[in-house]
Amino acid sequence: MGDGEGQEPGAPAAISLETRDPREGIAWQAEHCRRNGSPLTGRIVAAMLPLLDGPTAVGRRMALWPGRVLEAAMPLRLAGGLHWLHLSGAEPILAPVYRGEVTDQPAIDAIVGEAVARRDAQLLGWFDGPPQTNEAGRSGALMGGLLWLADRFGPGFELLEIGASAGANTMIERYAYDLGGVRCGPAGAAVLIRPDWQGPPPPQAEVRIAAIAGCDSAPIDLADPQAALRLKSYVWADMTDRLERLDAVIRLARACPPWVFRADAADWVEHQFSRPQTAGLTRVLYHSIVWQYLPAEARQRITAALELAGSRADAERPLAWLTLETNRSTFRHELRVRTWPGDGQEVLLGEAHAHGQWVRWFEGL
């Protein structure tokens, strides 16, 4: 779902995801972008600070942000809108910034300020929902989790994803993987996921996905060129490898759309786990960088539905909950899994970069 704000090595000092201070949140996000391979996006985000004191509706919306700034990824919402103005050609004034020809921060502040003033009403709509980056690179960590599960329960899986957005990770079975030398996925796949793998390799196991589907409250149809452009707008502009991978994912989705249903996450999970489970398949609920965007009530309902289903799980019908989410204390993106039968005890499998650039595997150390 969202782009995430998790802290990586060399990231700025952690502040609380609970912060409600727009100035603090924007400054932290700008520095985080700069330290994580996107100095251009860092400069764009930093240019939002002067807007807080300006006359635009966008500036007022940010200055009076009603909730947690980083948890809601507020600066990245506007960053997506500005990138869209550039990609669509709607604001040519932004082109020198996105081409890297203008790097002086005061000059960028002025250019962004002018673009926002002209597109004030249009940009307001970008604050209505979190970034929909739907990064396929996260499938590397998730596939590592599936290999771990296959090593314990067998190769067969039924996969269910919440916060699926455009379905980039609901197509996890279509990608080829090289995970620390462990290769899996279809030969000749159009997308190769090969993160910088740190630590021991995951188990060498077979993963056979018998069924896969996802849900999202506002799914993106990649067959729609405007929807696809919006999704690209959320990718940090100087991360060209991500943009190229997204283009390949869009082609895959247009050739055979992923099964992503428009639904409330808690309603969908409760419905899916009320269905009979096929013997010999491990049913897995999985998600990445979405938990922080769900209301507390939805989190509680999903947890209750999983634990109830877990109480019925057995060796023929195992259940797992696989997540790549932000640790609210450390800002790191952690790959965790809970399994049933048993007590559903959680295992920390590793950590991963928010955009899939690296995976640090713990299991086996």
Secondary structure as UniProt FT lines:
FT   TURN            9..10
FT   TURN            17..18
FT   HELIX           22..35
FT   TURN            36..37
FT   HELIX           39..46
FT   TURN            47..49
FT   HELIX           50..53
FT   HELIX           57..63
FT   TURN            69..73
FT   HELIX           74..87
FT   TURN            88..89
FT   HELIX           92..94
FT   HELIX           95..98
FT   TURN            99..100
FT   HELIX           105..118
FT   HELIX           120..124
FT   HELIX           125..127
FT   HELIX           136..138
FT   HELIX           139..153
FT   STRAND          156..162
FT   TURN            165..166
FT   TURN            168..171
FT   HELIX           172..174
FT   STRAND          176..179
FT   TURN            180..181
FT   STRAND          182..184
FT   TURN            187..188
FT   STRAND          192..193
FT   STRAND          196..198
FT   STRAND          208..216
FT   TURN            222..223
FT   HELIX           225..233
FT   TURN            237..238
FT   HELIX           240..255
FT   STRAND          260..262
FT   HELIX           265..272
FT   TURN            273..274
FT   TURN            279..280
FT   STRAND          282..288
FT   HELIX           291..293
FT   HELIX           296..312
FT   TURN            315..316
FT   STRAND          319..326
FT   TURN            328..330
FT   STRAND          333..340
FT   TURN            341..343
FT   STRAND          346..352
FT   TURN            354..355
FT   STRAND          358..361
FT   TURN            363..364
//
